[in-house]
Amino acid sequence: MGRATGSWLSGPQIGPGGGGDVEFRGQDLGLPGSGPGSLAGGWPRTLGLLVDWVLAAGISLLFVRFGSPNLGTVVLGVWFVIGAVAVTLFGFTPGQFVVGLRVARVDHGPDRAAAEAGGKADPAAVGIVRALARQVLIVFLVPALMNDYNGRALHDRATGTAMVRTR
C-alpha cells in the first residue's frame, strides 16, 4: 500500500498495530474496504457535524435569545446532549443519520461467526460510557484533528469506535 500523504491538518499518522501491510483502510479492524460498514471519510463526517451543530443552534434558540452572550455555551450543551443520547440509543446522531454514517465499536474485532454463516455482522452497541467519552473528547476539537492511518480520530481510538458508512 502506498504512503498516505496529507496536509499539516491531517495530524500525525500512526501505523497499523500488527505491523503488517494493509490493502485498505479498516482492514485491520475487520471492516470492508467499501460500501456499508466501511470507514467514513472526512467530508461526510464534517457534514454530519455541521448538521448536528445547526440542529443544536436551532434548539438552543428555544432557550435563549439570538444575540445572547450565553448562546454559544447553550449550543455546545445542547449539541453535547444530542450527541451522547443519540449515539447511546441509536448509534448515530441526527447529522450522521442524514449523511449515512454511524458510530460502531471496533474493539471487539470482526464477528467471525456471523461472517462464516454468510450473515451480516450486527455492530455492537456503543453504550453510554463510550458515547459520553466520545462527546467529552470531541468538545476539545484537537483530538478530532489527529488521525491515524485509518483516518480514525483520537476520540475514536480512545473509545474503541469508528465512524462507518451505512449506505
ABEGO torsion letter per residue (X at the ends): XBBBBBBAAAEBBBBBAAGBBBABBGAAAGBBABEBGBBBBAAAAAAAAAAAAAAAAAAAAAABBBGBAAAAAAAAAAAAAAAAAAAAAAGBBAAAAAAGBBBBBAAAEBBAAAAAAGBBBBBBBAEAAAAAAAAAAAABAAAAABBBAAGBBAAAAAAGBBBBBAX
